[in-house]
Amino acid sequence: MQEQEDRDNAAYVRRVHDRGLQFDMRTMSRRRLLAAFGGAGALALVGGAAACDSTADGEATAAAGGPATGEVASETAGPYPADGSNGPDVRTEQGVVRKDIRSSFGSATGTAEGVPLEFSLRVTDLNGAAVAGAAVYAWHCDRDGNYSLYSTGITDQNYLRGVQAADDTGTVTFTSIFPGCYSGRWPHIHFEVYRSLENATSGDGPIVKTSQIALPQDVSAAVYATDGYRSSVANLSQVTLATDNVFGDDSAVTELATVSGGVADGYTATLTIAIDPTGTETGGGGEPPAGGGPGGPGGPGGPPSGAPGPRPSSS
């Protein structure tokens, strides 16, 4: 029974995160377009380098870390963005602009428990110059693999979501917890980049870049060996950077964070991302499953559903 649920959950994630050529063409970065249409040799070079770096389970790439090179890849926002594209829009709520995203804000009072993680994004343009004043909306799942505002039992919470404006160096930093690993996906953090804080919190955008941060395998394994992350151990063992439905095309070459620290005192993750500040992308990546979120029907921890269900009502 559990094996069947896992297969159904993984199949749902594949449906959401691989939306076909039309979506890929709309969100593909310049680097990917050049690789795809510049000749088989260019594509083979990128793919071959990624495969060599990652090895069978992505350990070499994770260990190497390092800053991003080239424009950061565009990715799906997934089915739980809370950016107004498929339900609630947390970006417009008072209190969303904050550094510490572990606790809910407004009328919600819950706090996400887990191993401490402070993650930073440094936003640059395609020439490497800091994009000061850009705003980043970041969100990720809790240690159980569930998303606030969507997953069963936490639809009234909005933790692990926040917005910040980049400083003079183009950097935003969030205090959070290490996200869990749910069925079918590599450990990751979602983010959207906006030209300004006003654009990010108005609900109107536009979104400049939608992407994800990949977390290293060795660090993730160490975190998942601690209390509270039990389900992540099996989920991580069933996915690699090369087989992940989002990072698999290039093993997250521009999205893999450099992480330092330890379980006792927490971790620090850093990633430099290059964007086109004049670019525009659409938000959202698919509808949540019936019941809403990984903790409900159709997601890890809940009974599977045959197909994505209706969108949750806005709140």
C-alpha positions as CSV (number, residue, x, y, z in Angstrom):
1,M,0.0,0.0,0.0
2,Q,2.7,2.5,1.0
3,E,4.7,1.6,-2.1
4,Q,1.7,2.3,-4.3
5,E,1.2,5.7,-2.5
6,D,4.8,6.6,-3.1
7,R,4.5,5.8,-6.8
8,D,1.3,7.8,-7.1
9,N,2.9,10.8,-5.3
10,A,6.0,10.7,-7.4
11,A,3.8,10.5,-10.6
12,Y,1.9,13.6,-9.4
13,V,5.1,15.5,-8.8
14,R,6.3,14.6,-12.3
15,R,3.0,15.9,-13.8
16,V,3.4,19.2,-11.9
17,H,7.1,19.8,-12.4
18,D,7.4,18.7,-16.0
19,R,4.8,20.7,-17.9
20,G,6.1,20.1,-21.4
21,L,7.9,22.1,-24.1
22,Q,5.7,25.1,-24.0
23,F,6.4,25.7,-20.4
24,D,10.1,24.9,-20.8
25,M,10.4,27.4,-23.7
26,R,8.7,30.1,-21.7
27,T,10.9,29.7,-18.6
28,M,14.1,28.5,-20.1
29,S,17.2,30.8,-19.4
30,R,19.4,32.1,-22.2
31,R,22.1,29.6,-21.2
32,R,19.7,26.7,-21.7
33,L,18.4,28.1,-25.1
34,L,22.0,28.5,-26.4
35,A,22.8,25.0,-25.2
36,A,19.7,23.5,-26.8
37,F,19.8,25.3,-30.1
38,G,23.5,26.1,-30.4
39,G,24.3,22.5,-31.5
40,A,24.5,19.0,-30.0
41,G,28.1,19.6,-29.0
42,A,27.2,22.5,-26.7
43,L,24.4,20.5,-25.2
44,A,26.6,17.5,-24.7
45,L,29.3,19.6,-23.1
46,V,26.9,21.0,-20.5
47,G,25.2,17.7,-19.9
48,G,28.4,15.8,-19.7
49,A,30.0,18.3,-17.3
50,A,27.0,18.1,-15.1
51,A,27.0,14.3,-15.1
52,C,30.7,14.2,-14.2
53,D,30.3,16.7,-11.4
54,S,27.2,15.1,-9.9
55,T,28.2,11.4,-10.2
56,A,25.4,8.8,-9.7
57,D,24.0,10.6,-6.6
58,G,25.1,14.2,-7.0
59,E,27.7,14.0,-4.2
60,A,30.5,15.6,-6.2
61,T,28.4,18.6,-7.3
62,A,27.0,19.1,-3.8
63,A,30.5,19.0,-2.3
64,A,31.8,21.5,-4.9
65,G,29.1,24.1,-4.3
66,G,30.4,27.4,-5.4
67,P,28.9,30.5,-7.0
68,A,26.5,30.3,-9.9
69,T,27.8,30.7,-13.4
70,G,25.7,32.3,-16.1
71,E,22.1,33.3,-15.8
72,V,20.3,31.2,-13.1
73,A,18.0,28.7,-14.6
74,S,14.3,29.5,-14.6
75,E,12.1,26.9,-12.9
76,T,8.5,26.2,-12.1
77,A,7.2,27.8,-8.9
78,G,5.5,24.5,-8.2
79,P,1.9,24.1,-7.0
80,Y,2.3,25.8,-3.6
81,P,3.6,29.4,-4.3
82,A,0.9,31.4,-2.5
83,D,1.7,34.2,-5.0
84,G,-1.9,34.6,-6.2
85,S,-1.4,32.4,-9.2
86,N,-3.4,29.4,-7.8
87,G,-5.0,30.5,-4.6
88,P,-3.7,32.7,-1.7
89,D,-1.4,35.6,-2.2
90,V,0.8,35.9,0.9
91,R,2.9,38.6,-0.7
92,T,0.3,41.2,-0.2
93,E,-0.2,40.6,3.5
94,Q,1.2,43.0,6.2
95,G,4.1,41.4,7.9
96,V,5.4,39.3,5.0
97,V,8.5,41.6,4.6
98,R,10.8,40.0,7.2
99,K,14.1,38.1,7.7
100,D,13.0,35.4,10.1
101,I,10.4,33.3,8.4
102,R,10.2,30.4,10.9
103,S,7.0,31.7,12.5
104,S,3.7,32.6,11.0
105,F,2.6,36.3,11.0
106,G,-0.6,38.2,11.2
107,S,-3.4,36.3,13.0
108,A,-1.5,33.0,12.7
109,T,0.7,31.9,15.6
110,G,2.4,28.7,14.5
111,T,6.2,28.1,14.3
112,A,8.0,25.6,12.0
113,E,10.4,23.4,13.9
114,G,13.7,22.0,12.5
115,V,17.4,22.4,12.2
116,P,18.3,26.1,11.8
117,L,19.2,27.3,8.3
118,E,20.1,30.8,7.3
119,F,20.2,31.2,3.5
120,S,21.3,34.1,1.4
121,L,20.8,35.0,-2.2
122,R,23.1,37.5,-3.9
123,V,21.3,38.9,-7.0
124,T,23.5,40.2,-9.9
125,D,22.8,41.3,-13.4
126,L,24.2,39.3,-16.3
127,N,27.5,41.3,-16.1
128,G,27.9,40.5,-12.4
129,A,26.9,43.8,-11.0
130,A,24.8,43.8,-7.8
131,V,21.1,44.5,-8.3
132,A,20.5,46.6,-5.2
133,G,16.8,47.1,-4.4
134,A,15.6,44.0,-6.1
135,A,13.1,42.0,-3.9
136,V,13.0,38.3,-3.3
137,Y,10.0,36.3,-2.2
138,A,11.2,32.9,-0.8
139,W,9.3,29.9,0.4
140,H,9.8,26.2,1.2
141,C,8.3,23.2,2.9
142,D,8.6,22.3,6.5
143,R,10.6,19.4,7.9
144,D,7.6,17.1,7.2
145,G,7.6,18.2,3.5
146,N,4.4,20.2,3.9
147,Y,3.7,23.8,2.7
148,S,1.9,26.4,4.8
149,L,-1.4,27.7,3.3
150,Y,-1.9,24.4,1.3
151,S,-1.1,21.3,3.3
152,T,-3.6,19.5,5.4
153,G,-3.5,20.8,9.0
154,I,-1.5,24.0,8.2
155,T,-3.8,25.8,5.8
156,D,-4.2,28.5,8.5
157,Q,-0.4,29.0,8.8
158,N,1.9,31.1,6.6
159,Y,5.3,30.3,8.0
160,L,8.4,29.6,5.9
161,R,7.4,32.4,3.5
162,G,8.8,35.9,3.4
163,V,9.9,38.9,1.2
164,Q,13.1,41.0,1.5
165,A,14.7,43.8,-0.5
166,A,18.3,43.3,-1.5
167,D,20.9,45.5,0.1
168,D,23.7,47.5,-1.7
169,T,25.5,44.2,-2.5
170,G,22.3,42.7,-4.0
171,T,22.0,40.3,-1.0
172,V,18.9,39.1,0.9
173,T,19.2,36.7,3.9
174,F,16.5,34.7,5.5
175,T,16.5,32.9,8.9
176,S,14.6,29.6,8.5
177,I,14.8,25.8,9.1
178,F,16.2,23.2,6.8
179,P,13.4,22.0,4.5
180,G,12.4,18.3,4.4
181,C,12.6,16.1,1.4
182,Y,9.3,14.9,0.0
183,S,8.6,12.2,-2.5
184,G,9.8,12.9,-6.0
185,R,11.8,16.0,-5.3
186,W,15.4,16.9,-4.3
187,P,15.7,19.2,-1.2
188,H,15.0,22.8,-2.4
189,I,13.9,26.3,-1.7
190,H,11.7,28.3,-4.1
191,F,12.1,32.0,-4.9
192,E,10.8,34.7,-7.1
193,V,12.8,37.9,-7.9
194,Y,11.1,41.3,-8.4
195,R,12.5,44.7,-9.5
196,S,11.5,46.3,-6.3
197,L,9.9,45.7,-2.9
198,E,6.8,47.5,-4.1
199,N,6.5,45.2,-7.1
200,A,6.8,42.2,-4.8
201,T,4.2,43.2,-2.3
202,S,1.7,44.9,-4.5
203,G,0.4,41.6,-6.0
204,D,0.9,43.0,-9.5
205,G,4.5,42.1,-10.1
206,P,6.0,41.7,-12.6
207,I,8.1,38.7,-11.7
208,V,11.6,38.9,-13.1
209,K,12.9,35.4,-12.3
210,T,11.3,32.3,-10.8
211,S,13.8,29.6,-9.7
212,Q,14.8,27.3,-6.9
213,I,17.8,26.7,-4.6
214,A,19.2,23.1,-4.5
215,L,20.7,21.9,-1.2
216,P,23.7,19.6,-1.1
217,Q,23.3,15.9,-0.6
218,D,25.8,15.4,2.2
219,V,24.4,18.2,4.3
220,S,20.8,17.1,3.6
221,A,21.6,13.5,4.7
222,A,23.2,14.8,7.9
223,V,20.1,16.9,8.8
224,Y,17.7,14.1,7.9
225,A,19.5,11.8,10.4
226,T,18.2,14.0,13.2
227,D,14.9,13.8,15.1
228,G,11.9,15.2,13.2
229,Y,13.1,14.4,9.6
230,R,12.5,10.7,9.6
231,S,10.4,10.6,6.4
232,S,13.0,12.6,4.5
233,V,15.6,9.8,4.8
234,A,13.7,7.4,2.5
235,N,12.6,10.2,0.2
236,L,16.2,11.4,-0.3
237,S,17.4,7.9,-1.1
238,Q,15.0,7.7,-4.0
239,V,16.0,10.8,-5.9
240,T,19.2,12.3,-7.2
241,L,20.1,15.6,-8.7
242,A,20.3,13.9,-12.1
243,T,16.8,12.3,-11.7
244,D,15.0,15.2,-10.1
245,N,12.3,16.6,-12.3
246,V,13.4,20.2,-11.9
247,F,17.2,20.0,-11.5
248,G,17.8,16.9,-13.6
249,D,18.5,18.6,-16.9
250,D,21.7,20.1,-15.7
251,S,22.1,18.9,-12.1
252,A,21.4,22.4,-10.7
253,V,24.6,23.8,-12.1
254,T,23.5,27.4,-11.4
255,E,21.2,26.6,-8.4
256,L,23.3,24.5,-6.0
257,A,24.0,26.4,-2.8
258,T,27.3,26.4,-0.9
259,V,26.5,25.3,2.7
260,S,28.5,25.4,5.8
261,G,27.9,24.7,9.5
262,G,26.5,21.7,11.4
263,V,23.5,20.2,13.0
264,A,24.2,21.5,16.5
265,D,24.5,25.2,15.6
266,G,22.7,25.2,12.3
267,Y,23.7,25.8,8.7
268,T,24.4,28.7,6.4
269,A,23.6,28.5,2.7
270,T,24.7,31.0,0.1
271,L,24.1,31.3,-3.7
272,T,24.8,34.0,-6.2
273,I,22.3,34.3,-9.0
274,A,22.6,36.2,-12.2
275,I,19.4,37.5,-13.8
276,D,18.2,39.9,-16.5
277,P,16.7,42.7,-14.4
278,T,14.5,43.7,-17.4
279,G,13.1,40.2,-17.8
280,T,9.6,39.1,-17.0
281,E,8.2,35.6,-16.1
282,T,4.9,34.2,-15.0
283,G,4.3,32.8,-11.5
284,G,2.8,29.5,-10.5
285,G,3.6,26.1,-11.8
286,G,0.5,24.0,-11.4
287,E,-2.6,23.4,-9.3
288,P,-2.3,21.7,-5.9
289,P,-3.7,18.2,-5.5
290,A,-7.1,17.6,-4.0
291,G,-7.0,18.3,-0.3
292,G,-4.1,20.8,-0.9
293,G,-0.5,20.1,-0.4
294,P,2.0,17.3,0.3
295,G,0.4,16.5,3.6
296,G,-3.0,16.0,2.1
297,P,-4.4,13.6,-0.5
298,G,-2.1,13.4,-3.5
299,G,1.0,14.4,-1.5
300,P,3.6,12.7,0.7
301,G,2.1,11.7,4.1
302,G,-1.4,11.5,2.7
303,P,-3.4,9.2,0.5
304,P,-2.8,9.5,-3.2
305,S,-5.2,11.3,-5.6
306,G,-5.7,10.4,-9.2
307,A,-5.4,14.0,-10.5
308,P,-4.8,17.5,-9.3
309,G,-7.9,18.9,-7.6
310,P,-9.5,22.3,-7.6
311,R,-7.6,25.4,-6.6
312,P,-8.0,26.5,-3.0
313,S,-9.9,29.7,-2.4
314,S,-7.9,32.9,-2.0
315,S,-7.2,34.1,1.5
